[in-house]
Amino acid sequence: MTSSRLPGKVLKKVGDKPLLQYHLERLLSSGFPVVLATTTNSSDDLVVDLCDKLDVPSFRGSEDDVLSRFYGAVKAHPCEVVVRVTADCPLIDGLQIARGVQEYLSKNTPWLYASNCLERTFPRGFDFEIFSKPMLEEAFLKASSPSEREHVTPYFYQNKHGKTHFLNIKSNTDFSNFRLTVDEPADFELIHRLLSQFSCEKLSCDEICQVLVENPSLAKSNQHIEQKKI
């Protein structure tokens, strides 16, 4: 809720639903359990209230040490494989995530870090990362820089321990020029139009991208926005 560029963005509404509800419902289509890891700030009480309403478990931890928050969430809700996504992606595709997890599991490789943005072919707003609980625990214990603690996974993709294997999950078509995450007002306006005019909450990633291909003015509306650097 304390986003610097668009405060309260996850609870901004399109129709009668906040963006976070669209996000959670699309994640649940993966068939996997979903846990929301938010902060202990009182401003995030509303986020937890929405999770309670939707029967989605939540965990509260540090605002700045997000790595410790993720580790705490996994300790509270045990799992062997972790998928990390960020909650400013209301059109994220749960079925794409499910396919990514199956590809990850098929490798049966210890210390595997899988992501669909190591080499970007998906639009921003569909990003996911997959790693094991032991990898998360090692990062929690050994990651030391503020950037590693805030952004959760640099310890993996920078291969700090030298053991990491990498799996880049690619889209069949390169849609990396599209931006479907919400950081600024222009991002929200695009998502608002995609939901209210095109019912994109019912569409797959590829189908949403096809809407953008067929309506190029939509895709151009937020292309001036630069992604925040890590």
Buried (B, 14 or more C-beta within 10 A) or exposed (E): BEEEEBEEBBBBEBEEBBBBBBBBBBBBBBEBEBBBBBBEEEEBEBBBEBBEEBEBBBBBBBBEBBBBBBBBBBEBBEBEBBBBBBBBBBBBBBEBBBBBBEBBEEEEBEBBBBBBBBEBBBBBBBBBBBBBBEBBEBBBEEBEEEEBBBBBBBBBBEEBEEEBEBBEBEBEEBBBEBBBBBBBBBBBBBBBBBBEEBEBBEBBBBEBBBBBEEBEEBBEBBEEBEEEEE
